[in-house]
Amino acid sequence: MTDRRSTTPTEGWRVMTSDRGRLWATRERPFLAAAEDAGAARTVDGDDLPELCRVIAEQESLAALASAP
């Protein structure tokens, strides 16, 4: 995998490209336990950058909802 830290689509996520060209992103900080319990994933993948950004946004939204009072 190639680290594409300079092209991170969302701050706090590290983007990598697999040997087969698939994009992966890993959140640099863990989600809170409530977010993980709600299903927020710290590592996600996508076919292209727009899809990867959409998946990251979904995870962040899920985490925000799980952490809301």
Backbone as CSV, one residue per row, in Angstrom:
resi,resn,N_x,N_y,N_z,CA_x,CA_y,CA_z,C_x,C_y,C_z
1,MET,0.843,-1.195,0.000,0.000,0.000,0.000,0.875,1.241,0.000
2,THR,0.382,2.261,-0.639,1.075,3.534,-0.684,0.349,4.518,0.216
3,ASP,1.082,5.200,1.072,0.500,6.193,1.967,0.299,7.490,1.195
4,ARG,-0.937,7.981,1.195,-1.257,9.219,0.480,-1.659,10.295,1.474
5,ARG,-0.892,10.457,2.530,-1.205,11.392,3.602,-1.440,12.810,3.071
6,SER,-0.713,13.210,2.042,-0.858,14.567,1.525,-2.178,14.790,0.801
7,THR,-2.882,13.727,0.444,-4.151,13.885,-0.264,-5.328,13.442,0.600
8,THR,-5.156,13.507,1.916,-6.229,13.090,2.813,-7.466,13.927,2.548
9,PRO,-8.600,13.289,2.231,-9.811,14.024,1.907,-10.482,14.655,3.118
10,THR,-10.230,14.118,4.277,-10.838,14.627,5.491,-9.769,14.646,6.566
11,GLU,-9.656,15.760,7.239,-8.643,15.864,8.284,-8.836,14.767,9.325
12,GLY,-7.743,14.172,9.743,-7.806,13.127,10.744,-7.876,11.720,10.172
13,TRP,-7.889,11.608,8.852,-7.920,10.298,8.192,-6.676,10.166,7.319
14,ARG,-6.069,9.009,7.314,-4.918,8.728,6.466,-5.376,7.854,5.312
15,VAL,-5.086,8.271,4.093,-5.527,7.548,2.893,-4.363,6.757,2.318
16,MET,-4.654,5.513,1.937,-3.656,4.644,1.324,-4.252,4.032,0.063
17,THR,-3.393,3.689,-0.864,-3.814,3.010,-2.085,-3.242,1.604,-2.068
18,SER,-4.111,0.620,-2.275,-3.644,-0.770,-2.294,-2.863,-1.035,-3.575
19,ASP,-2.202,-2.163,-3.605,-1.448,-2.561,-4.797,-2.356,-2.718,-6.016
20,ARG,-3.640,-2.911,-5.776,-4.606,-3.065,-6.869,-5.360,-1.781,-7.185
21,GLY,-4.975,-0.672,-6.524,-5.564,0.620,-6.837,-6.781,1.009,-6.006
22,ARG,-7.185,0.165,-5.068,-8.337,0.487,-4.209,-7.880,1.447,-3.125
23,LEU,-8.740,2.400,-2.785,-8.409,3.370,-1.753,-8.914,2.912,-0.398
24,TRP,-8.099,3.103,0.604,-8.424,2.781,1.995,-8.129,4.013,2.826
25,ALA,-8.884,4.192,3.894,-8.613,5.291,4.825,-8.747,4.767,6.244
26,THR,-7.854,5.229,7.094,-7.875,4.866,8.506,-7.922,6.145,9.325
27,ARG,-8.849,6.176,10.256,-8.980,7.328,11.150,-7.788,7.326,12.092
28,GLU,-7.131,8.475,12.226,-5.914,8.551,13.027,-6.197,8.433,14.525
29,ARG,-7.374,8.821,14.965,-7.759,8.672,16.369,-8.954,7.734,16.446
30,PRO,-8.983,6.895,17.465,-10.143,6.003,17.606,-11.424,6.794,17.847
31,PHE,-12.544,6.218,17.446,-13.844,6.783,17.797,-14.090,6.522,19.275
32,LEU,-14.988,7.266,19.870,-15.420,6.982,21.233,-16.109,5.619,21.252
33,ALA,-16.141,4.996,22.409,-16.730,3.661,22.540,-18.176,3.635,22.050
34,ALA,-18.953,4.684,22.357,-20.359,4.733,21.932,-20.467,4.705,20.410
35,ALA,-19.554,5.385,19.728,-19.566,5.399,18.267,-19.207,4.027,17.714
36,GLU,-18.206,3.390,18.300,-17.832,2.052,17.850,-18.960,1.059,18.110
37,ASP,-19.617,1.196,19.261,-20.753,0.326,19.575,-21.894,0.514,18.573
38,ALA,-22.018,1.735,18.037,-23.065,2.034,17.061,-22.675,1.591,15.652
39,GLY,-21.429,1.123,15.489,-21.008,0.595,14.202,-20.054,1.460,13.406
40,ALA,-19.580,2.563,13.965,-18.624,3.413,13.250,-17.329,2.637,13.026
41,ALA,-16.863,2.634,11.798,-15.656,1.893,11.432,-14.480,2.850,11.300
42,ARG,-13.370,2.467,11.873,-12.169,3.303,11.840,-11.392,3.131,10.534
43,THR,-11.580,2.022,9.849,-10.923,1.784,8.564,-11.992,1.470,7.530
44,VAL,-11.948,2.201,6.410,-12.946,2.054,5.351,-12.252,2.020,3.999
45,ASP,-12.995,1.644,2.957,-12.422,1.607,1.620,-13.424,2.096,0.592
46,GLY,-12.909,2.394,-0.602,-13.754,2.852,-1.695,-13.070,2.646,-3.026
47,ASP,-13.875,2.623,-4.085,-13.333,2.434,-5.430,-12.588,3.660,-5.934
48,ASP,-13.041,4.853,-5.502,-12.413,6.092,-5.951,-12.514,7.120,-4.827
49,LEU,-11.911,8.280,-5.026,-11.864,9.284,-3.969,-13.247,9.808,-3.572
50,PRO,-14.158,10.091,-4.518,-15.492,10.532,-4.100,-16.222,9.498,-3.233
51,GLU,-16.109,8.212,-3.605,-16.755,7.175,-2.803,-16.108,7.078,-1.425
52,LEU,-14.789,7.162,-1.377,-14.093,7.096,-0.101,-14.513,8.261,0.799
53,CYS,-14.610,9.452,0.238,-15.050,10.619,1.012,-16.470,10.423,1.534
54,ARG,-17.347,9.829,0.733,-18.722,9.574,1.161,-18.747,8.598,2.335
55,VAL,-17.948,7.541,2.246,-17.908,6.542,3.318,-17.337,7.156,4.601
56,ILE,-16.313,7.974,4.476,-15.742,8.650,5.650,-16.800,9.543,6.293
57,ALA,-17.517,10.299,5.470,-18.568,11.186,5.997,-19.646,10.386,6.718
58,GLU,-19.994,9.220,6.190,-20.986,8.358,6.851,-20.498,7.926,8.234
59,GLN,-19.233,7.545,8.328,-18.681,7.098,9.604,-18.660,8.238,10.625
60,GLU,-18.247,9.412,10.175,-18.218,10.575,11.066,-19.625,10.958,11.519
61,SER,-20.587,10.866,10.607,-21.978,11.173,10.955,-22.526,10.166,11.961
62,LEU,-22.257,8.912,11.742,-22.670,7.870,12.669,-22.074,8.094,14.050
63,ALA,-20.800,8.447,14.078,-20.142,8.715,15.358,-20.747,9.922,16.055
64,ALA,-21.056,10.967,15.297,-21.661,12.171,15.883,-23.037,11.856,16.459
65,LEU,-23.828,11.091,15.738,-25.158,10.714,16.243,-25.051,9.856,17.506
66,ALA,-24.097,8.957,17.534,-23.945,8.077,18.693,-23.453,8.850,19.917
67,SER,-22.762,9.940,19.695,-22.208,10.724,20.800,-23.125,11.849,21.247
68,ALA,-24.209,12.070,20.508,-25.126,13.172,20.839,-25.896,12.833,22.121
69,PRO,-26.186,13.856,22.923,-26.940,13.618,24.156,-28.387,13.216,23.898
